[in-house]
Amino acid sequence: MKVFKNGFLNLALPFFGFSEPIAAPKKKVGFKCADGYFTLWDRFEIQGPKKMKELIQWIKEETGLDVTMMSCGVSLIYSFFLSSDKRMERLEQDMKDIVEEVTRKKIPDYVQSIVLEVIANNKDDEDVEIPYIKFNLR
């Protein structure tokens, strides 16, 4: 961080400004990870294609948390309160197909990845905040 500095000169006013960036705030995590903290710059990156159940299993193995809800943008693609038939159907579908079905839009060929937000619970059934997931489609 010490390497990056910024200088600003306003020619209309007699003003010279210098600044240094500060580190992003760290949040304590409620799941297993290397240093126990994450920032807004952290993310999980997963290579697709994967089915929903494979993604949920990966999250469980990486964090030790149970996924209760998952969204892509404003669209809720998985939730514990979905009907059991719909939930079982979605678990067997490919992630790309689920997103296209729920959003009712085809994902263009030039889109390389999608961002998924996950709400997960720990073993005490408390919500735990985790970084977003960058799901690479190709």
N, C-alpha and C positions, 0 to 999 in steps of 0.2 A: 504494500500500500504506500510505503514511503517513496517509491519511485514515481508515482503518478502525482503531478502537481498541475495547477491551472493558474494562468495569469490573465487578467482582464484589464483593458485600458479603454476608458471612455473619453473620446476626443472632444465631445461636446461639454463635458464637465471635467474639472481637474480631479479625476478619480483613477486611482490604480488599485486593483484588487487582486489578492493572491489567496488561493485556497488549496487545501489538501482534502482528499476524500476520507470519509470515515468508514469503518467496517460496518457491514450490514448487521442489524440486530440479530442476536442468536436466540432461538427458542429451544427450551429444554424439551427433549423428546420423551414420549412415553412408550418407546419401543426399543428393541435392541439395535444399536448402531455403534460405530467406531468411537466417536468422541462424546456422544450423549446430547449433541446439539445440532440444529440445522438452521439455515438462513433462507431468506426468500429466493436466493440464487440456487439453492440445492433442488435436485429433482431425482426421481427414479427414471431410468431410461430402459425401456423394454423393446426388444426386437420382435416384431410380428412376422408372419401372421400367427395369431393365437386364438383359441376359443376362450370364452368368458371364464369357464371353470379353470383353465390353465393359468389365466391371469390372476384370478382370486387365490389359487394355490400358491403362485409365486409370491404374492403379497404376504400371505400367511407364513411362508418359509422365510422371507427376508425380514419381516418385522415382528412376527409372532402375534399379529392382530387379526381380528375377524372383520371382513368387509361387510358393512351394513348398507351402504349406498355408494353409487358411482354415477358421475355425470360427465357429459361431454358438452362444454358450453352451458347452455341453459336447459339442455335435455337430460332428463334422468333416465339412465340406461339400465340401472340395476338397483333394486331396493329390497329390503327385508319384508316390506308390506305388499309386494306384488303377489298376485295369486300364485299358489304353488305350481300350477300348470305353466303359467307364463314364466316363472322363475326357472323351472326345469328346462323349458324350451330355450330360454336365453343362455343358460349355462352351456348348452351344446352348440350354440351358434358362434361363428367367427366374429371378432370384435368389429371389424369393418362393416359386416352385414348388419349388426345390431345398430351401429351408429346411423347407417343409411336408413334403416327401417324407422327408427325413432324420430330422426330429424326430418324424414321424408325428402331428403336431398341426397343425390349421388355424390360421393366424394370424388372430386376431379382427379385425373391422373397425375397432375403436377403436385398434388399434396403428398408430402412424404411422411408426415406424422400428425397425430392428433394429441390434444392435451386432455388428460382425464383427471378429475378431482375425485378423491376417495374419502369417505367418512368411515372410520373403523373403530372398533371397540377393543379394549384390552380384556384380560381375563376377569376383571372386576366389573365388566359391563359399562365402563366409562368411555365416553368419546375421546379419541386421541387424534390430535392434529398431525398429519403427515404431509411431506412435500408432494407436489403434483407429480403426475406420471406422464412422461413423454413416450407415447406409444408409436414406434416406427412401423408404418404400414408395409414398407418394402425393405 
